[in-house]
Amino acid sequence: MINRWLFTQIDNSALIIFRVFFGFLIAAEAIGAIFTGWVKKTLIEPEFTFNFIGFDFLQPLPGNGMYFYFAIMGIFGLLVMIGYKYRLSMTAYTIMWAGVYFMQKSSYNNHYYLLLLLLIIMIILPAGNYFSVDVKKNPSLKKIAMPRWVVLLIIIQLWIVYTYAAVAKLYPDWLDFTVAKNLMAGRAYYPIVGPILQNHWAHVSVTYFGILFDLLVIPLLLWKRTRFFIFCLGIFFHLFNSIVFQIGIFPYLSLAFSVFFFSREKIHRIFMKKKEFYTANEVIVPSYKRFLIPIAIIWFIIQIALPLRHWFIPGDVLWTEEGHRLSWRMMLRGRSGITNFYVVDKNDTEARQQIIKKNDHLTKKQIRSVNTKPDFMWQFAQHLKKKYAAEGKEIEVYVKSSVSVNGKKRKVFIDPEVDLANVSWNYFTTNPWVLKYN
């Protein structure tokens, strides 16, 4: 039964055309990051980057090196699109994207994490076996079919993402339109659409459409009777997100995934008429079966477990931020805060506190995160410690911080008596110096 479910051969037109879309989009992501100024603002201008804790060895290339880095990524994306040395190009882009992802988190985005997962998945998929330079150079690679597990892998991954995104929205500040109101207020200056988004009916629509679409899009795409309707609705939803939230390639990538939901005959007819359509439905059990199934099980256990981890960490994740990342908690809160850092020289007998001017060390974007997120505060304290150590000074770093979530009254966020320069970071549990409230 499992062999028939996973290893029945089906037409591969959907995977081949998706590879073309995917390659183009990841190339656009890399090249666009240069021309929109993202690379400059995020990786070149800062004095240092806030990497994922534990990845301190990942640092931006000096000078204008990151422009070349992203240009090379863009070239690998184009090579994926045309299917030239497909797996090598896909692996190279994945490694380079992972480097960027773990190198900085001032511009953290759930979609960047999703892209990393998709890149890893695409490495193992047989997406270069048709309509590719590889096949043109070596016709023996040509195949018109693929195992069914390819489609199942992608659908399950997407289902996990969308389901967690929907469930995370089921909390008071989302359901009473607070989040939608705050999100739209920040876009009031948009021409034409900006004033429309300030209406209460717009907040209600964004709130409930966001939950229902995320919760139902995968089941309704799987059901033939509702497939075309939800696809059309998806076009509106993703274009709205692209225009209003400006989240890069991801609305278009989401639309590209639709090729895996429509009938194989239809995808073949629309995109690949000249290709022979596969209908044999052979069951071919590959030698890699003994590796594929355990690895897939482990992969999905991790994907299901990571978004649940915040339930095992004391405190509300919306307040503490502990367990927020890698959890598909998309656009759920707005944070603002007033945070000051004070340095005390251990050799100063009077223990005088010196306030740190954050503008001297951080960009505006980094300051917004340092003002409200505990891991950024801890990392900035570590940065100050290293900087003063280079001058031969041993210091303590204290933080006075008050934070507001979703426009609510600010509360003291960090224990002001704790020296953040000399405490360790607890990666898998709570950090006691982040204050909790009932």
N, C-alpha and C positions, 0 to 999 in steps of 0.2 A: 504493500500500500504506500509506504513512504517513498519507495523508489519511483513509483508511478507519479506521485505528487510532486516530487522534487526534480526528477531526471527525465521526464517526458520532454522530448524535443519539440520546440515550437518555433514559428517564424521569428527571425531576429530583426525585422525591419525597425521595430520600436527602439531597440537598443542602439542600432546604427545611427538612426536620425537623432536620437538623444545625444549620442557622442558628439555629433556635429554641433548641436545647440550648446552643449555643455562646454566644449572646447572654445567656441566663440565667446561665451559668457565669461569664462574664467580669464580669457585673454583680455576681454573688456574690463574686467575687475582690476587686473594688474595695471594695464595701460591707463585706465581711468583714474587710478589712485595717484598717478604722476600728474596728470593734467588738471585734476580738480584741486591739487594742492594738498591732498591727504598725506602723501609721503613727506612733504616738507614740514607740515604742521605737526605730524605725529612722530616722525622718526629722525628728522634732520635738525629742526629748531631746538628741541628740548636739550637741556644740559645732560639729562639721563632719562631713560625710560623706566616705567614701572612694569617690569616683567612679571609673569606669574612667579610667585614665590617658589624658589628652588631652581629657577631657570636663569640665575644671575649671569651665567656664562654666555647667554644670548644677548648680544649688544648690537646696535646698528653699526653698519660699516661707516668708517670716518668720511668726512667731507661729503661729497655728493654720491658716495658709493651706493646708497639705497636707491637712487634713480636707476642705476645700472642693474641693480638687483631686481627691481620690479620690471624693467624692460626685458630682462632675461626670462622672468616668469611669464610675461606676455607672449614671448616667442614660444615657450613650451606649451602655452595654452593653444596657440595656433597650430602647433604640431599635433596636439591631441585632436583638434578639429579635423585636420586633413588625414589623420591616421598615419603619421610618420613615426616609426619606432614608438608605437603607441604606449606600451607599458613603461618604457624608459622615460618618455616625455611625461606621462602621467605621474610616475614616481618622483621625478625631479620637481615637478610643480608642487606635489604634495609636501615634499620635504621643505621646500622654500616657503610655502604657505604656513606650514607648521612653525617654522622659524619666526615668521612675522607674528603669528598668532600668540605664541608664548613669549615673544619679545616685549610686547606692550599690551596693556589693558586699559589705557586711558580712553581708547576708542573701542572698548569691548562691546561686542554685539553678538546676540545669540545666533544670528545668521552666519557670522564668521565661524562659529563652532560647528554649525550644520554643514557649512562648506567643507570644513576639515574632515568630517565624517564621510561625506559624499566622495571626496577625493580618495580616501582610503578604500571605500567600496569600489569605486571605478577602476582602481588598479587591478583588482582581481576579475573584473567582468570582461568577457570576450568581445569587447566593443570595437576592436580593430580588424575584425575578420571579414569585413565587406566594405566597399566604397572607401577604400583607404589606399594610401601610397604603399603601405606594407604589402597589401594584396597585389597591387600592380607590379611590385618588384618581385614578389614571391607568390605566384598564383596558388601554390599548395596550401596557403593559409586561408583561402577563401571558403566561407561557410555561409549557408543561408538559414541556419537554425541555431538555436541556443537552448540550454536546459531551462525548465520552468523556474527553477530556484532563483534565477537572475531577477525575474519580475517580483517574486515573493519577497526577496530580500529588500528591494527598494520600497515596496508597498508597506511592509511592516515597519521599516525605519521611519517612513513618513507618518504612519499612523501613530507611532509613539510620540513624535514631535507635536503633531497637531492636537492629540488628546491631552497631553500635559499642558499645552498652551491654553486649552479651553478650561481645564480643571483649575489651573492657577488663577483664572479670572473670577472664580466663584468666591469672592470675599467682599466685605462691606464696601470698601472704597471704590471698587469697580462697579458693584451693583447699584450703588446710589449715585452714579455718574460723576463722582468726584474726579476720578482719573481722566475720563474723557473730557471733562470740562477743562482741566489743567492742560491736557495735551493740546486741545484746540485753542486755548488762550495763547499758547506760544506760537500759534500760526495765524494769528489775527491779521498780520501784515501781508499775508499772501494776497495777490490781486484776485479779484472776483470771488474765489472760493473761500478766502479768509473770513470775511464777514458772515458768510452762510454758516460756517462751522461754529459760530458763536451761539447759534440758536439751540434752545433746549432740545428740540426734536432731533437735532443733529447729534447731540450727546447721547440721547436715548438710542438712536440708530447705531452709532458706533459701539456702544456698550453691548447691546444684545446681538447685533449682527456679528460682532467679534467673537462672542462665545459660541453662537450657533454655527457659524461657518467653520471654526476650528474643530468643533465637536463632530460635525456631520459631513464635512467635505469628503473624507476618504470613503465612508460607507456609501454615500450617494454617488460617488464616482464609480464605485464597484457595482452598483445596481444599474442595469441597463436602462430602466425606465426613467431614472432621474439624472443619468450621466450628462446628457447635453445641457439640461437646465442648470445643473451645478457648475458645469464648465463655463457657461456664459456668465453666471453669477461670479465665478472665480476671476474672470477677466476684469469685471468691474472692481472686485475686491482688491486684486493685486495692482491694478492701475491706480486705484485710489491710494493704496499704501505707497506706491512709487512716487506719486505726485505730492502727497501730503507729508509723508515721513522721510522721503528721499533716502531709501535704504538700498541703493545700488542695484546689483543684478538680481537680487533675490526674488522680487515679484515675478520676473521673467523666467527665472529658473523654476519657480513653482509651477508656472504655466507649462513649461517644457515637460514636466513630469507627467502631464496628461496623456502623453503618447503611450504610457504603460497601462492606462485604464481603458482606452477605447479598443474596440475589437482589432485584432491583428490584421484582418482583411481590410479594414478601413484605413489603418495607418499605412499599410502597403500600397493601397490604391492612391492615397493622397500624396505620399512622399516618395515612393520607390516603385513606380509602375514598371520600370524596365527590369527590376529584379525578379527572379523566379520566386514564386510564393511557395513556402514549405507547408505540406499538408500530411506528411507521413505519420507524425505523432509517435515516432519510435521511442522506446524507453532504453536509454543507454546509461548504464551505471558506471561512472568514471572511477578511476583508481584513487582519486582524491576524496572520495566519499568519506573515508574514515577520518579525514582532517576537517572537511567542510562542516559536518554536522556539529561536532564539539565546539569548533571555533565560532560558529553561528550562535550556538546556545550561550556561550560565554559573552559574546558581543551583545546580545539582546538582554541578558541578565544585567550587564553593566548599564546599558541604556535605560532600562527600567528602574534600576536601583539608584542611580545618581540623582535624579530629580526628587527622590524620596528622602534623601539623607538629612534634609533640614528638619524633618520631624524628630530626629534623634539628637538634635543639637538644642540646648536650652535657649529660650527666647524666641521671639517672633522674627522670622527671616526678613520680613519687610523692614524691621527696625535694625536688626543686627547685621544684615547682609551675609551672614554665615550660612553657606549652602545655597546662595542665590545663583551663582554661575553654573553653567553646564546643566541647567534645570528647566530650560524653555519657559522661563518666567519673563515673558516679553511685554514690555511697555506697561508694567504693572504699577509703577510708582514714580513719583517725582521727589527728589531729595534736595534740600537746601540746608546750609549750615554756616555757622561762624566758628572758625577753628583757628586757634593761635598756638604756636609752638614756642616753648621757652627752653633755653639751654642753660645748664649750670655747669661751670667748670669745677671738676672734682678737687682741684688744687686751690680753688678760691675759698679761703677760710671764712668769708662772709656769706658764701653760697648765694651770690647775687644772680638773679635770673635775667637773661638777655633774650628779648623777644626776637624771633626770626622773621625777617621780611621774605615772605614766600615768593614775591615777585622777583627776588634776586636769584632764585633757584629753579622756579617752575614756570611753565607756560600757563596761560589762562585756563586752558582745558584741563591741565593737570591739577590746577588749584581747585577746580570744581569738584574733582574726585577726592582730593586730599581733604577737603572741607567736610566730606560726608561719609567716607567709606573707611572702615577700620584697617583693612590691609594696606591701603595707601598711606594712612597715617603711620602705621608701624614701619613701612618701608622708607618713608621720608625720614623718620627718626634714625633708621639704620644708615641712611645716606649721610645725614648730618654727622653721625658718629664717625663714619669713615673719613669724612672731609676734615673734621677737627683732629682726628688721629694723625692725619697726614701733616698737620701743623704741630704735632707733638702734644696735643691736649686730650685729656680724658674727660668726657662730658656725660651728663645725664640730660634726657630730653623729656619734658613734661608737656602735656597737651590739655588745653582748656577748650572744650568743644560743646556746642549745643546744635542740635539737628532737628529739622522738621521734615516729616514724611507726608506727602500729599497735602501740603499747605496747613497742616495742623500746628498747634502750638509747639515751639521748640522745647526740647528737653536736653538735659546734660547727657552727653553721649559716651564720654570717656572718663574713667576715673582719673581725676587730675593729680592724684598722689602717686601714680604708677610711672616709673621711669621706662618709657617705651624703647629707649636705646639699649636697655639691658634686660629685656624679657624676650623669651623665644615666642615664635609664632606657632600656634596650635592649628595644624592644617585640617585635621579631621574631627575636631570637636570645638567647643567654645573657647573664646579668649576671655578670661574673667574680668579683664579691665574694660570690656565693652559692657556698659551698664544695661541691665534688663529691667523692664517694668511690667507689672501685671496688667 
